[in-house]
Amino acid sequence: MAMTADTIDAKYAPPRASTKLDWPHAIRALRRLLADKEDTTAVFEIMRSLNGASTAKGYHRLLHTPQGGRIAYQRPEFAEKLMDDAWLDSLPEGSVGAAYRTFVRSEQLSAEGLAEVSRKGLSQIEEQHPYAWFGRRTRDVHDVWHILSGYHRDALGEACLVAFSYAQTKGLGWALIAVGAGLRSLKEKRFPYRAAIWQGYQRGKRAAWLLGEDYETLMAEPLEAARRRLNITPATVYDSIPPEARDLVVGG
């Protein structure tokens, strides 16, 4: 029988336990996240509860992209690169990497900090397994997607980015967070929060598949050129909302 992408996915599907949906746990974690957007542990709990086979499917999709076989064979740990200050400092001004460098340093973030949170209660994330590696890859590019999408770290920006991420990954955890934020925003009528989140999904759906990118090359690319190449359109609805109003989508 000829091996196609579908038969490969079926043959190498993740164990049943990893695909089971735990909605009660996810809902509890979502409540915590909506009350405190800095509760990153809740994000990973939601991902563990709902994302199921999306990581495995993403890995096999990577293998069918032009560069994916090489990337999967080499299995680079991108977090290590992102923690290399000398490499970050070598990236040219105006590039994706330069914008990322400014972003993480101004926000006092680090790729290792995000990785550390992801390890809490989920030792499997560090396994030497293709699916675990792809999960780490998805985790490590999150802040780069902030740069590419133009969404900041305010509550609305995070909600828009998770909607964008759902369109890119099909992980139900991302969808739950976006829907939860959209429902919470119903109490505030002055600004188009739900329209901004919906546009985040639409932008992610129209864009090229970002998990198939060679990130070391992408980081050196001029930011605006990268956005054009990847078909990442402007976040017009999000940008129309005053920065001081972008945290009203959660809390209260």
Secondary structure, DSSP 8 states (H G I E B T S, - for coil): ----HHHHHHHT---HHHH---HHHHHHHHHHHHH-TT-HHHHHHHHHHH-TTHHHHHHHHHHTSTTHHHHHHH---HHHHHT-HHHHHHS-TTBHHHHHHHHHHHHT--HHHHHHHHHTT-GGGGSSSHHHHHHHHHHHTHHHHHHHHT--SSHHHHHHHHHHHHHHH--HHHHHHHHHHHHHGGG--SS-HHHHHHHHHHHHHHS--GGGS-HHHHHTSBHHHHHHHTT----HHHHHS-GGGTTTTS--
